[in-house]
Amino acid sequence: MDYSAADGNNLKGERDQLHVVMLPYFAFGHVLPFLELGRALARRGHRVSLLAPAALLRRLPAPAGATPLLSFVALPPLPHLPASVSSTADLPPRLRPLLQKSLDSLRPFFAEFVAGCSPKPDFVVHDFAAYWAASSASLPAVFFSTFPASTAAFFGRTNPADFIGPPRWVPFPTAVAFRRHELLRIFLDSVLPNASGVPESARLKMGLAGAAIVAQRSCPELEPDWFPLLSGLHDRPVVPLGLLPSTQAADGNLSADHPRIFEFLEAQKTGSAIYVALGSEAVLTAELLRELALGLELSNVPFLWALRKPAGAEDAAALLPEGFEERTRPRGLVVTGWAPQVQVLGHDAVGAFLTHCGWSSVVEGLQHGRALVLLPVCADQGLNARAMAEKGVGVEVERDEDSGFFSRSAVAEAVRKVVAGEEGAKVRAKAKEVSKVVGDVEMQDKYVDGFVKCLKEHRARESNI
């Protein structure tokens, strides 16, 4: 079935309107794509209720062109956790299963909320964490896969040996696979029993099994080899949502660092600087953070580093090598508040992006045609890095296969390779080429229209049963 055909944005009466309830995992890499999808649906005249902790909702980007059709619904306080915790960014990795346990405890609230909604919701949209959402709400479910298709092809694997090579069902040669040093963390975080009582791999399996539709944050134009595999793997419709590139001019509230960020960028030559950001929850050891800093220093490339304070740390700047900021000034700037990432990546001075390879960050980088220096830290990020390197839009920092250690010289080499040189020119050109897909507003809009069409067709079939 073709889900890319435009559905049209005009309402044909009240019944033509959809009401969608969204319950994402409490991580910014999940909540922000849900928010973009919610805004896109609301712009098309559909009602959206997005549920999340109140403190997390307050941290979301301020809406551009707010609509009453998109409602933020604050969840009750999270049990098992301090009041200051509302997302994975507020917890060290070892405590994140408690966030999933807290989410599970909200099942009665969720069921009561859905039962009291008027008009009655048509669908619940969730990801891996709230695997119980469909049964609790007695609604058809959409599993929102916030990953690229190349990562989704690995879903369902639980045998360690199966992770270090491409899946047997992939019919083409590929280097997309986990490294040995990534396996232990993947199994600790995703496969083995945890404090929530339900491992992430089991949540994923049950969430997919209970879904009527899988909505994939990708498109065949970006992943022509990988995307066609998914419907067969999941044994249900897999609808491309497109990339949902950010529609924000700015990312949330401006920090005190905002003026000096853009003063710094204005002082750099076009395409000469690299933006460095490892997301809201990727945590490097003190040793690796030091190597990253010294690698940026060694590269002699202008850099803007958004260094976010790890959960539990008092001062992010204190983690840097002694004298680092003084030695790298004025070609380097470290900010420890929230940087407006979309605006930074859109600035002409930025030629490359050193990223942890969370899919949202990769999309934002490619949206602006920025070549990528790939430094995956956890979860699906290693697969994303290999897929982007294979696509030719980035270069991965070389690491020890067993320990995961990377050196300052490896960082400097990857940065220089991407920002300058013959190989860098090819990577930058490929990133610009891919930006024509990721940043193609008309194409991406058609995929959301196709998703709406799919939902309406499913609703019509169910109402005739």
N, C-alpha and C positions, 0 to 999 in steps of 0.2 A: 504494500500500500504506500502511496506517495504522500508523505507528510510534509513536504516542502512547499506545496502549493499554498498561496495566500488565501486566508479565510475571510478577510474583510473585517474592518473594525467597527462597523455600525451595528448597533443593537437592533434586533427585530422584535422587541417586546421583552417583558420581564423574564419570560422563560428562556430566552436566548442567553441570558446572563448565567455564567457559572459562579459558584461559590466554592472556593478552594481554601482548605485549612492546611497550614504549613507548620511542621514541627521538626526543625533541624537539630542536629547535634550542636551542643554549645561550644563550638569552636569557630573562630572567625573565618577559617577556610571553608566552612560549611554554611554558616549563617549568611555571609555576604552573597554567595551565589543564589541562595534562597531569596534574599532581599532583591537582587536584580531581577529574578524571575517574577517575584511578586509585583514589582513596579511595572514590568512589561505586561503582565496580565491586567493590572489595574488600568493601564493606559488604553487597553482594548475594551474597557467597559466591564470587566469582571471583578467580582468581589473576592478579596483575599484577606484572610486572618492569619497573621504570623505570630506564633507563640514562642516566647523566650523569657528568661529571667529579666526582671525589671532593670537591673544594673547593666546587663548586656545590651538591652534595647537602647539605653541612654548613651551607649558608646558607639552606636551605629552611625554611619554617615548621615548628615542632615539631608532630607529629601530634596531633590530638584524637581519642581513642579509637583508638589504634594497633591494627593488625591484622597478624598474621603473613602474611596473604595478599598484602600489598603489600610488595614487596622493592625496596630501592634497590641498584642494581648500579653500582659505581664503574668507570668506564672507565679505561684506561691513561692515563698522562700524555700531554698533547697535544703532538705534535711541532710545529715551526715557531714555537712561542710560549714566552714565559717561564713558569716554574712557577707564578707568581702569577696567571696568567690562566686563568679557568675559564668566563667568560661574556662577552657583549657589553658588560656594564657595566664590564669591566676594560680595555677597549680604546677608543682614539679611533675614530671612524667609518671613517677611511681604512684602518685595519688590520683591520677586521672580516672581510674576505674570507679572511684567514689562519685565522680560526676555522673557516670552512667548509672550507678546505683540510685543516685538522687533523682535522675530522670525517670527511672523505672517506678519510683515511688509516687510519681505524679499521674500515673495511669487513671486513678479514679477522678482526679480533677479534669483530665483531658476528656474522659467519657462524658462527664457532667457538662463540660463546656460545649461539646459538640451537640449533645442532646438539647441544650437550651438555645442553640443558634437559630436565628430567623433572618433570612430564609435558611432552610436546611442546607447544609453543605452537600456538594456533589461528590467531592473527592478529598482525601487526605494525602498530602505530599510529605514524604519523610525520607530520611536516609538510613544508614545502617543502624544507628543507635536506638531509635524508637521502633524496633522491629514489631512491636505489639500495637502500633497505632491503628492499623486497619481493623483488627478484631475488636479493639476497645471502642472504636467509634462506629462499628458496623457500617463502614463506608468502603467503596472501592478505593484502592491505594495506588499511588504513583510512587515508585521507588526512584528518587532523584539521585542519580549517580554523578557525584560532583567531580569525578576523575576523568582523565582521557580514556578513550576506548582501549588504548594499548595497556593501560593498567587494569581496566575492567576485565580484560581477557584472562587475568590471573585469578579472578574471584573463585573461591571454592577450594583452593589448594590448601592442604594441611600437612602434607608430607615434606619434611625439610629438603629432601633430594629434588623435589619438583620445582623448587624456587630458584635454583641457580642456573637453570637453562630455560629457554622459551617453552611454553606449553606445547604438548604433543599435537594439539589441535590447531596450531598456527602453521599454515601450509606454505609459508615463505621464510627465507632466511632472515634472521634478526639477531641483534645483540642485546635486545631488551630482556633483562633478567636481573635478579638481585645479585649483589656481590656476597662473598662469604662473610665479610664483616657485618653485613646488614641482617643476616639470617637470625642471629641470636635475639636481636632486639625485636624483629618482626614476630618471632615466636613468643617472646615474653609479653609483648604488647597485644598481640592479636589472636594467638592460637591457644595458649595455655590458660587454664582457669585463672580468674582474677577476682578482686574484691567485690566486683559487681555481681558475681554469681553467673554471669553469661559472657563468655569470651567474645571479642569483637568479630571473629570469624563466624561464630554461631549466630550472632546478631545479623550479620550480613546475609548469611544463608537463609535465615527465617524471614528477614525483611524482603528479600527477593522472592521467596516462595509465596509470600502473601500478597504480592503486588499484581495488579492487573496489567500494569504498563510500567516499563522502565524508561525513564527520561535521561538521556545521556548528554552531559555537558561537552559536546564535541560535534563534529560534522564530517561527512565523507570527504569534503574538500581538503580538510586538514589531515585526516587519517584515512586515506583511500584504501589502504590494505587492511587496517584493523577494524574499521567500523562494520563492514559487512559480516564479520564473524559473530557479532554480539547476539543477534536474534536467535541464532541456532544454539548458542551457549546457554542463554537464559530461557529458551523455549517459551517466549512470549514477545509481544511487540516491543522493540527498542526504538524510541523516537528521538531523533537528534534535536536537541534544544539550541544548537549553535553554541557559541562560546560565551554568550552573555557578557560581552565586554563592558567594563564599567561605564556608566552614564554620568558619573560624578565629575564635576569640575574640581572638587576638593574631597579629601577623605576625612570627614568628621571635623571635629573642632580643631582649630589651628593651635599649635603649641607655641610656647614662647620662642622657640627656635625658628619659627617660620620666616621672619624677615632676613635673618642671616643665612638661611638656606638659599634663598633666591639671590641675595647679594653675592654669595659664593658662586652660584651657577652663572650669573651674569658676567662674572670675571673670567670665565673659562672659554676657550675656543670651541667652536662648533664641533660636536662629536668627540671631544677629547677626554671627557670625564667618564668614570664608571660609578654607578650607583650601587651601593652594597646594602642589602637588607635580607635578614634571615627569618622574616615572618614573626608572628606573634607567639609561637610556642617552640620553635626549633632551638635546642640548647646545645651549645658546644661545651666540651670540657675546658677548664682554664688553660690547659696546655694547647689545645687546638685554637682557642680564641687568640692566644698569644701568637701562634704561627700565622693565623689569618692576618693579624695586625702587622706583623713584621713582613709578611708577604706583600701587603699593600705598600708598605714603606719601600721595600726592595724593588717593586715594579716601576717606581718613578712615574706612575700614571696619576693624574688628578683624580681624587675620589671623594665622594660624599657617602658617609657611613651612618645609616640609621641603626644605632646600637641600642636595642631594647633591653631593659633590665629583666633578667630571668626571675621567675617567681622565687621569692625568698631572699633575693640579693638586695642589699641596701643601696648600692651605687654602681651603675653599669660602668662608668668611666674608671672606677677603681680596678676593674678587671684588665685594663689595657697595660701594656708594658710601660715601665717608668720612662717618662720623657717622650713617649710616642707622639703625642699631639704637638708638642713643641718642635720636634724634629721634622714632622710632615707639614707643618704650617708654612706657607699659605696654600700649598697645592692640595691639602687634605682638610676635610672638615668632618668631625664626629658630632652627631646630635644624639642625645639620649632620650629625647621625647619622641612623640609620634610624628613622623615626617609625612607630608601629604604625597603619598607614593605616586598616585596617578599624575598629579601635576609635575612631580619631579621627573618621571619617566617621559613626560611629554615635552620637557625642556630641550631646546636645541643643543645645549652643551653636553647632554648625556648621550654617549654613543654605545654604552654597554651596561649590562645589569648583572651583578653577581648575586645569585639567588639560591635559596634553599630548595627551590624546585617544587614548592607547593603549587598546585595547578592554577589557583587564582593569580598568584604572582607571575607565573609563566605567561598566562593569558594577558595580563596587564603589560608585561614587557613586550610581547609580540604585537599587541594592539598598537604600540608605538614604534614597532620595527626595530627594537633594541636587540642587538646580539647578546647572547647569554653566556656568562661564566657559571657553570653548573656545580653547585656544592650541596648535594643532598645530605640531609641529616637523619631523617626518620621516616617511618610509615611508607607511603607510596612514592616518596620523593626520588628514591633511587631509580625506579622504573621510569618516572617522568624524565629524569635526567638523561637516561640512555635513549629514550624515544626522541628527545629533542636533539641530542648529539647525532643520532642516526639520521634525523631530518636535515642536519647541516646548519641549524640555527644557533648552536652553542658548542662550547668546549668544556668537558668535565675536568675538574681539578684532579690530578692523579693522586691516588691513595694506596696505601698498603692493603693488599687483598684480604689479609687475615685480621689485622688490627684496626683498619680504618684510619690510621694515622696519615695526615698530610703535612708536608713541610712548607716552610715559608717560600722556598724556591719553587715548589710546585704551584703555589698560589700566584707568585710573581710571573711565572712562565705562562700560565693560563690567561692571566689578565693582559699581559703584553701581547699574547697571540691573538686575542679577540679584539683588542682596541687598535692594534697596529699590525703591520706586516701583511704578507701576501695571503696567508691562510686566513687572517682576520678579515681581509677584504671580501673573501668568499663567504665567510660566515655572516658578515654584516649585510652583504647583498642578499643572501638567502633570507635573513630576518626581515629585510624590507619587502621581499617578495611575499613572504607568509603574512605580513601585516595587511596585505591587500585582501586576504581572506578573513583574518580575525577582526580587522577594522572595517569590513564592508557592512555598513549599517543595514542596507537593503537586504543583503543575503541573510544576515543574522536575524532580522525581523521576520523574514519569511519562515524561518525555522520555528520561531515562537508561534506564528500564525498556524503552522502545521501542527504544532502541539495542541493548540486550542481546538483545531479541527478534530484531532484524534480524541480528545476528551469529550467533545460533543457527540461524536459518533458512538463512543462507548456508552455514554449516558442514554442515547436514543435506543441502542440495542438492549440495554438493561431494562428500560422502561417498557419495552415490548414483550418482555419475557413473562 
